[in-house]
Amino acid sequence: MFEVHARKFEDRVAIYCNDKGQPIGPKKARNELTRFLGTIAHDYNWAPLTYTNWQKVLDKDKIWEYVNSKYILPPESYDWVMETLDVSWRGFKCRLKRDHYYPYDTYEKRLNSRPNNVPEDHFKLLLKYWASTPAKKTSLQNAKNRQQQDNMHTCGPFRQDGEVPSKRKLFERTRSRKEGKTYAKPFDDTQTKIQEMRRLEALEADESSECQKDPFDEVMGDGRAVRKRLVGIGVSRKKPQENVAGNSLILPKEVMESIKIAVVADVQKELSAEREEIAKEKEAHAARVAEMERATKEQEMRDDLATQKEPMTLDVIASALAQLRQKDPSLTSEMIAKVIVESAT
């Protein structure tokens, strides 16, 4: 991720999001952004390990500003960015405890196992906190809560691209199990719920049925969880959304401005081309009109000469044409000379 941290402001990469502020593309940039946020969450300068929870970490606005110095993000993605940092930061601390605390039984051994990317003073505070009675109680309660959870997500990191699936399909997809693999909890309850969702979904498809509620919501209920189910990071019950994944697209302001400029430039280019075409048509039309007028005047001169009663000498022709020019000053020397030559022959 060095190349991202070294990226100049004018080289920022644009990210577009769905209506929940969750990045959905471009795919390469979206994945890069997630990894980049992980490096920030693991950097004690940005996210010190001495805090007990992410809410207490300071300078989040500066973190947001730094992220926006490398990527062009819409303001709606702020919650997603912060929650992604939170998940990565807590995961980092969890792995530290798993690999550098639990395997050892003394303070000295744990301290000696400190990883190089964690400052000694931070690690000492972590060891002290993990060994405290409140931290042990919290850890024990979290383990119990985890054991009580049913219908666990089993497919690992999952991102749905393309057509938005129903909640039932998404639930079934993310709770599927591989044959031959051992799982901590039985599948019976999850399978029963999936079957019930399918039954309600079939009723909903029946035009004669009055069932209007989502089968997933009917089976799972609202619950009391802070985060809404099956909508991913960055969405809580404080910001209710109806769809599993938004169909709307949110583009950063800078991207919208660039699109606007490009569209205006294209329109102006088309208008300029149309003006040039109109000018050429006018010029061609004016040339045709001038040619018709010239031909008409030449014919009028011939007709006038044809009415002369005197013998058609050059002097008579010249005198007659001179009189015509006095009447119509627009007759040019070339036109008169042409008629003289034609008449003389």
KOLNU-773762 format. One record per residue (C-alpha): x, y, z. Coordinates in Angstrom, 3 decimals. Last residue first. Layout:
% residues N
ZAVO         x         y         z
ZAVO         X         Y         Z
...
This chain:
% residues 345
ZAVO         x         y         z
ZAVO   -18.986    37.197   -82.618
ZAVO   -19.236    40.809   -81.574
ZAVO   -22.239    40.078   -79.373
ZAVO   -20.465    37.309   -77.422
ZAVO   -17.376    39.474   -76.962
ZAVO   -19.436    42.456   -75.839
ZAVO   -21.459    40.253   -73.421
ZAVO   -18.288    38.926   -71.792
ZAVO   -16.804    42.400   -71.542
ZAVO   -19.951    43.713   -69.821
ZAVO   -19.931    40.864   -67.245
ZAVO   -16.209    41.299   -66.599
ZAVO   -16.552    45.044   -66.202
ZAVO   -19.193    44.499   -63.512
ZAVO   -22.866    45.402   -63.651
ZAVO   -23.865    46.555   -60.133
ZAVO   -24.061    50.172   -61.383
ZAVO   -27.455    49.340   -63.005
ZAVO   -28.936    52.289   -65.000
ZAVO   -25.556    53.833   -65.733
ZAVO   -24.283    50.346   -66.516
ZAVO   -27.042    49.888   -69.072
ZAVO   -26.068    53.157   -70.802
ZAVO   -22.467    51.948   -70.984
ZAVO   -23.728    48.664   -72.432
ZAVO   -25.486    50.511   -75.219
ZAVO   -22.471    52.683   -76.014
ZAVO   -20.159    49.633   -76.072
ZAVO   -22.503    47.751   -78.404
ZAVO   -22.849    50.719   -80.751
ZAVO   -19.089    51.270   -80.803
ZAVO   -18.441    47.578   -81.407
ZAVO   -20.763    47.634   -84.385
ZAVO   -24.209    46.090   -84.349
ZAVO   -25.959    48.157   -87.081
ZAVO   -28.574    50.460   -85.494
ZAVO   -31.978    49.151   -84.454
ZAVO   -30.909    47.872   -80.968
ZAVO   -33.466    45.412   -79.520
ZAVO   -30.955    42.546   -79.381
ZAVO   -28.654    44.678   -77.306
ZAVO   -31.317    44.875   -74.596
ZAVO   -31.879    41.111   -74.649
ZAVO   -28.162    40.470   -74.347
ZAVO   -27.930    42.888   -71.443
ZAVO   -30.921    41.230   -69.744
ZAVO   -29.272    37.838   -70.227
ZAVO   -26.110    39.082   -68.518
ZAVO   -28.234    40.466   -65.713
ZAVO   -30.005    37.126   -65.185
ZAVO   -26.758    35.141   -65.252
ZAVO   -25.256    37.450   -62.640
ZAVO   -28.359    37.191   -60.462
ZAVO   -28.323    33.375   -60.701
ZAVO   -24.626    33.269   -59.840
ZAVO   -25.173    35.557   -56.868
ZAVO   -28.035    33.361   -55.634
ZAVO   -25.889    30.223   -55.943
ZAVO   -23.005    31.881   -54.107
ZAVO   -25.344    33.050   -51.344
ZAVO   -26.659    29.501   -50.989
ZAVO   -23.133    28.093   -50.750
ZAVO   -22.234    30.655   -48.081
ZAVO   -25.434    29.958   -46.165
ZAVO   -24.782    26.197   -46.317
ZAVO   -21.196    26.719   -45.129
ZAVO   -22.396    28.897   -42.239
ZAVO   -24.999    26.269   -41.283
ZAVO   -22.310    23.561   -41.233
ZAVO   -20.005    25.732   -39.149
ZAVO   -22.831    26.466   -36.711
ZAVO   -23.658    22.741   -36.471
ZAVO   -20.006    21.912   -35.743
ZAVO   -19.918    24.583   -33.047
ZAVO   -23.135    23.252   -31.531
ZAVO   -21.697    19.717   -31.474
ZAVO   -18.498    20.924   -29.809
ZAVO   -20.491    22.959   -27.291
ZAVO   -22.568    19.889   -26.439
ZAVO   -19.442    17.753   -26.045
ZAVO   -17.762    20.389   -23.847
ZAVO   -20.909    20.691   -21.706
ZAVO   -20.988    16.904   -21.278
ZAVO   -17.290    16.781   -20.333
ZAVO   -17.685    19.641   -17.848
ZAVO   -20.721    17.967   -16.268
ZAVO   -18.893    14.636   -16.062
ZAVO   -15.926    16.385   -14.396
ZAVO   -18.281    18.108   -11.965
ZAVO   -20.028    14.828   -11.125
ZAVO   -16.646    13.212   -10.522
ZAVO   -15.597    16.034    -8.192
ZAVO   -18.896    15.778    -6.313
ZAVO   -18.321    12.082    -5.649
ZAVO   -20.825     9.737    -7.322
ZAVO   -23.748     8.055    -5.588
ZAVO   -25.542     5.325    -7.538
ZAVO   -29.004     4.074    -6.753
ZAVO   -29.726     0.355    -6.810
ZAVO   -29.135    -0.027    -3.095
ZAVO   -28.501    -3.422    -1.592
ZAVO   -30.894    -5.261     0.660
ZAVO   -33.542    -2.627     0.071
ZAVO   -35.666    -0.852     2.672
ZAVO   -33.163     1.347     4.414
ZAVO   -33.289     2.572     7.977
ZAVO   -30.612     5.035     9.124
ZAVO   -30.616     4.710    12.911
ZAVO   -31.130     0.999    12.399
ZAVO   -27.541     0.829    11.199
ZAVO   -25.831     0.754     7.807
ZAVO   -22.065     1.217     7.397
ZAVO   -21.028    -2.392     6.837
ZAVO   -23.282    -4.844     5.043
ZAVO   -27.017    -4.853     4.311
ZAVO   -27.906    -8.425     5.267
ZAVO   -29.240    -7.622     8.736
ZAVO   -29.625    -4.118    10.095
ZAVO   -27.074    -3.160    12.715
ZAVO   -28.136    -2.187    16.224
ZAVO   -29.555    -5.641    16.935
ZAVO   -32.849    -5.719    18.800
ZAVO   -34.726    -8.247    16.715
ZAVO   -36.804    -7.199    13.719
ZAVO   -38.207   -10.635    13.013
ZAVO   -36.247   -13.495    11.425
ZAVO   -39.144   -15.342     9.784
ZAVO   -41.343   -12.409     8.727
ZAVO   -38.356   -10.205     7.893
ZAVO   -36.966   -12.894     5.578
ZAVO   -40.325   -13.517     3.925
ZAVO   -40.703    -9.779     3.106
ZAVO   -44.208    -8.622     3.932
ZAVO   -47.070    -8.398     1.394
ZAVO   -48.953   -11.660     1.996
ZAVO   -52.474   -11.076     0.615
ZAVO   -52.291   -14.168    -1.551
ZAVO   -54.371   -14.437    -4.734
ZAVO   -51.432   -13.312    -6.885
ZAVO   -49.299   -16.199    -5.627
ZAVO   -45.682   -14.992    -5.627
ZAVO   -46.075   -13.946    -1.975
ZAVO   -47.219   -17.463    -1.100
ZAVO   -44.103   -18.914    -2.750
ZAVO   -41.946   -16.467    -0.782
ZAVO   -43.681   -17.529     2.409
ZAVO   -42.785   -21.168     1.737
ZAVO   -39.217   -20.273     0.770
ZAVO   -38.808   -18.282     3.979
ZAVO   -40.108   -21.264     5.958
ZAVO   -37.582   -23.539     4.271
ZAVO   -34.750   -21.099     5.037
ZAVO   -35.830   -20.911     8.659
ZAVO   -35.838   -24.688     9.039
ZAVO   -32.411   -24.939     7.422
ZAVO   -30.984   -22.344     9.813
ZAVO   -32.403   -24.184    12.839
ZAVO   -31.125   -27.568    11.659
ZAVO   -27.628   -26.487    10.635
ZAVO   -25.877   -27.596    13.802
ZAVO   -23.231   -25.344    15.408
ZAVO   -19.448   -25.550    15.564
ZAVO   -19.079   -26.599    11.935
ZAVO   -17.180   -29.518    10.431
ZAVO   -16.542   -29.530     6.661
ZAVO   -17.403   -32.632     4.609
ZAVO   -19.989   -30.865     2.435
ZAVO   -19.616   -27.145     2.445
ZAVO   -22.273   -25.132     4.207
ZAVO   -24.561   -22.347     2.984
ZAVO   -25.342   -19.496     5.377
ZAVO   -24.243   -16.628     3.088
ZAVO   -26.171   -17.954     0.100
ZAVO   -29.316   -18.749     2.079
ZAVO   -29.395   -15.280     3.648
ZAVO   -28.777   -13.643     0.266
ZAVO   -31.525   -15.687    -1.367
ZAVO   -33.972   -14.861     1.417
ZAVO   -33.058   -11.181     1.390
ZAVO   -33.794   -11.037    -2.331
ZAVO   -30.872   -10.674    -4.717
ZAVO   -29.686    -7.369    -6.273
ZAVO   -28.517    -7.911    -9.842
ZAVO   -24.817    -7.242   -10.463
ZAVO   -22.292    -7.633    -7.699
ZAVO   -22.831    -9.226    -4.292
ZAVO   -19.831    -9.100    -1.986
ZAVO   -18.932   -11.845     0.444
ZAVO   -16.057   -12.238     2.841
ZAVO   -16.417   -15.659     4.490
ZAVO   -19.121   -18.125     3.438
ZAVO   -20.380   -19.194     6.873
ZAVO   -22.475   -16.348     8.342
ZAVO   -23.949   -17.736    11.547
ZAVO   -27.570   -18.802    11.840
ZAVO   -27.496   -18.797    15.630
ZAVO   -25.602   -16.726    18.170
ZAVO   -25.532   -18.087    21.712
ZAVO   -21.887   -19.137    21.523
ZAVO   -20.892   -15.618    20.544
ZAVO   -22.715   -14.165    23.486
ZAVO   -20.841   -16.514    25.787
ZAVO   -17.485   -15.480    24.291
ZAVO   -18.432   -11.806    24.615
ZAVO   -19.332   -12.362    28.279
ZAVO   -15.955   -13.985    28.954
ZAVO   -14.065   -11.174    27.216
ZAVO   -16.011    -8.533    29.133
ZAVO   -15.332   -10.283    32.426
ZAVO   -11.629   -10.590    31.604
ZAVO   -11.450    -6.911    30.649
ZAVO   -13.149    -5.848    33.895
ZAVO   -10.750    -8.040    35.958
ZAVO    -7.568    -6.619    34.416
ZAVO    -5.095    -8.845    32.592
ZAVO    -6.193    -7.635    29.166
ZAVO    -5.796    -4.015    30.330
ZAVO    -2.250    -4.482    31.640
ZAVO    -1.193    -6.373    28.536
ZAVO    -2.671    -3.634    26.329
ZAVO    -0.924    -0.907    28.326
ZAVO     2.374    -2.751    27.973
ZAVO     1.777    -3.152    24.240
ZAVO     1.216     0.563    23.757
ZAVO     4.406     1.428    25.670
ZAVO     6.359    -1.143    23.657
ZAVO     5.229     0.239    20.310
ZAVO     3.453    -2.315    18.070
ZAVO     4.828    -3.007    14.578
ZAVO     7.699    -5.077    15.943
ZAVO     5.445    -7.692    17.521
ZAVO     5.680    -8.089    21.319
ZAVO     6.616   -11.662    22.279
ZAVO     8.971   -10.456    25.015
ZAVO     6.084    -8.690    26.716
ZAVO     4.048   -11.881    26.775
ZAVO     6.924   -13.855    28.251
ZAVO     7.475   -11.203    30.915
ZAVO     3.794   -10.978    31.859
ZAVO     3.549   -14.694    32.426
ZAVO     1.335   -17.493    31.070
ZAVO     1.980   -17.286    27.355
ZAVO    -0.081   -18.514    24.367
ZAVO    -3.048   -16.277    25.326
ZAVO    -1.217   -12.964    25.040
ZAVO     0.839   -12.685    21.837
ZAVO    -1.034   -14.637    19.171
ZAVO    -4.673   -14.445    20.302
ZAVO    -4.331   -11.044    21.955
ZAVO    -2.631    -9.547    18.919
ZAVO    -5.205   -11.193    16.672
ZAVO    -8.028    -9.521    18.602
ZAVO    -6.273    -6.163    18.513
ZAVO    -6.017    -6.354    14.711
ZAVO    -9.648    -7.433    14.427
ZAVO   -10.712    -4.476    16.527
ZAVO    -8.825    -2.084    14.251
ZAVO   -10.117    -3.742    11.067
ZAVO   -13.738    -3.646    12.234
ZAVO   -13.431    -0.020    13.403
ZAVO   -11.700     1.070    10.197
ZAVO   -14.515    -0.492     8.180
ZAVO   -17.002     1.237    10.483
ZAVO   -15.363     4.603     9.864
ZAVO   -15.208     4.184     6.091
ZAVO   -18.807     2.978     5.884
ZAVO   -20.015     5.882     8.023
ZAVO   -18.186     8.422     5.835
ZAVO   -19.462     6.987     2.516
ZAVO   -22.294     9.546     2.213
ZAVO   -19.691    12.339     1.937
ZAVO   -18.843    11.062    -1.572
ZAVO   -15.302     9.711    -1.995
ZAVO   -12.431    10.826    -4.231
ZAVO    -9.493     8.771    -3.004
ZAVO    -5.963     9.487    -1.752
ZAVO    -6.478    12.882    -0.056
ZAVO    -9.959    11.711     0.878
ZAVO    -8.454     9.051     3.153
ZAVO    -6.386    11.762     4.837
ZAVO    -9.440    13.961     5.412
ZAVO   -11.361    11.042     6.903
ZAVO    -8.424    10.290     9.221
ZAVO    -8.289    13.973    10.200
ZAVO   -12.007    13.884    10.944
ZAVO   -11.461    10.761    13.062
ZAVO    -9.050    12.735    15.231
ZAVO    -9.490    10.706    18.417
ZAVO   -10.173     7.036    19.134
ZAVO   -12.804     6.756    21.862
ZAVO   -15.498     5.315    19.584
ZAVO   -13.033     2.652    18.463
ZAVO   -13.005     0.897    21.811
ZAVO   -10.612     0.281    24.725
ZAVO    -8.091     2.874    23.598
ZAVO    -4.362     2.157    23.944
ZAVO    -4.089     0.595    20.521
ZAVO    -3.579     3.989    18.892
ZAVO    -5.370     4.479    15.557
ZAVO    -3.626     7.039    13.349
ZAVO    -0.124     6.869    14.800
ZAVO    -0.757     3.266    15.893
ZAVO    -1.020     2.213    12.249
ZAVO    -3.035    -0.994    11.996
ZAVO    -6.316     0.843    11.313
ZAVO    -4.555     2.958     8.680
ZAVO    -3.166    -0.108     6.926
ZAVO    -6.631    -1.685     6.958
ZAVO    -8.102     1.422     5.341
ZAVO    -5.712     0.863     2.441
ZAVO    -6.852    -2.739     2.090
ZAVO   -10.480    -1.604     1.777
ZAVO    -9.536     1.153    -0.678
ZAVO    -7.643    -1.321    -2.878
ZAVO   -10.694    -3.550    -3.088
ZAVO   -12.859    -0.615    -4.222
ZAVO   -10.171     0.608    -6.656
ZAVO   -10.049    -2.777    -8.375
ZAVO   -13.849    -3.136    -8.439
ZAVO   -14.617     0.358    -9.754
ZAVO   -16.849     0.298    -7.911
ZAVO   -19.432    -0.616    -5.310
ZAVO   -18.375     1.460    -2.317
ZAVO   -21.025     1.559     0.442
ZAVO   -22.599     5.004     0.954
ZAVO   -26.068     3.536     1.520
ZAVO   -27.391     4.732    -1.853
ZAVO   -24.648     2.792    -3.642
ZAVO   -21.126     4.122    -3.970
ZAVO   -18.677     5.456    -6.540
ZAVO   -14.944     5.688    -5.876
ZAVO   -12.645     8.101    -7.736
ZAVO    -8.885     7.627    -7.488
ZAVO    -6.751    10.591    -6.435
ZAVO    -3.892    11.593    -8.759
ZAVO    -4.203    15.345    -8.120
ZAVO    -3.757    14.712    -4.396
ZAVO    -0.534    12.793    -4.896
ZAVO    -0.294     9.089    -4.079
ZAVO     2.484     8.157    -1.647
ZAVO     0.079     6.445     0.778
ZAVO    -1.427     4.618    -2.190
ZAVO     1.956     3.517    -3.597
ZAVO     3.029     2.310    -0.158
ZAVO     0.000     0.000     0.000
